[in-house]
Amino acid sequence: MKIHVESENINAMIERQLKLWETQKKISEKKLEEENQPKLLITISRAMGSMGEEVAAKLSQLTGFQLFDKEIMEAIAKNSGVQTKIVELLDEETKSDLMHWLKGTLKGEIFGRSDYIKSLTRSIGSIMKHGNAILVGRGANVIIGMKRGFNLRIVGSFKTRVERVAQKMNISQKEAEKLVRKSDKGRAIFIKTSFGMHSGDPSFFDMVLNTDCLDLDDTVELALLAYSKKKHHMAK
């Protein structure tokens, strides 16, 4: 009887251990599978007044992905030891490098465009390793490329964008036109001088959506569908 009981206990122990190993194996396999999955980031290039910021926020909410916009600027400023405002001037403003240099000199901060691009690339590279992120603007689609990101561009007609900006900021149509033109010009120059590319070149995007006739929900729905299709394709 004693031998029978001990045998039952040993068998139970073996059974428990086998189940434990099986569970651990499944966890390891799942973890390995997740690690091997392509960590596609979502990048969003947007024209002012196109609802790009709203689309990014909605996508972040639905996917649970962390949204990086001003956070990128803050990280660059912190890593480079300069004020955020100076970095913002280097980002999409149209002033010359000489003016940036003079501003930096007056404040004891020398931080040129090439330094900014290097810091930007390092920051985006760090985010890319973790995945599950949405990057807005800053030429992120160019830095990440087509194989590591789902690159989305949100556009709209000049007229519609001006109307949205005027309404959102509670300013006149004339003031809104001036802001939109300045923003369009600044972003185009930033991409051209930083990467030697045209900011609106469709070959650098997986999808371009015009929000003139699309509301926020429709735009996000289309973007998510295209993103899931690309992620599935990349996983093959």
Residue, then its C-alpha position, 0 to 999 in steps of 0.5 A: m500500500k505504501i509503495h502504491v501511495e508513493s507511486e501515485n504521489i510521484n506520478a502526480m508530481i511528474e504530471r504537474q511538472l510536465k504541465l508546468w513545462e508545457t505552459q512555459k514552452k507555450i509562453s516562450e513560443k508566444k514571446l518568440e513569436e511576438e518578438n519576430q513579428p514586425k514592429l510596424l510604427i505608424t507615421i503621420s505626415r499632415a498638412m495644417g488643417s487636414m485633421g492630421e492631429e485628430v487622426a493621430a490622437k484617435l489612432s492612438q486611442l484605438t490601437g493603444f499605441q503611444l503618440f509622439d509629437k511634441e514629446i519628440m521635440e522635448a527629448i531632442a531638446k533634453n538630449s542636446g542641452v538646448q531649449t525646446k523653442i530653439v529646436e522648434l525653430l530648426d524643425e519647420e521654420t524657414k529662417s536661415d541656418l545663420m539666424h539659428w546660429l546667431k540665436g544659439t550664440l546669443k544664448g550660448e547654445i550652438f545647435g545646427r540643423s545637422d545636429y538636429i537631424k542626427s538627434l532626431t534620427r537617434s530618437i526615432g531609432s530608439i522608438m522604432k526598437h519598441g514599436n507600438a508607437i505613432l510618430v507625427g511629422r518630423g520626416a519620420n516616414v523618411i527615417i523609418g522607411m517603408k519596411r518598418g512603418f505604415n506611413l500615412r499622409i493626411v491632406g486636404s484642399f487649401k480652402t477646406r484647411v483654411e476654413r478649419v484653421a479659422q474655425k478652430m483658432n477663432i481667427s479670420q479667413k485672411e489670418a488662417e490663409k497666412l498661417v496655412r501658407k506659412s506652415d505648408k512652406g515651412r514643412a516643405i523646406f524642412i523635408k527638402t533641406s533635411f532629406g532632399m525630398h519633396s514632402g508630398d511625394p506619394s512614393f514615401f507613403d502607404m496611404v494618402l487620405n484627403t479629408d475634404c470628404l471624409d470625417l474623422d471616423d471614416t479616415v481612421e477606419l480606412a487607415l486602420l484597415a490599411y495598417s492591418k493589411k500591411k502588418h499581415h503582409m509583412a508577417k508572412 
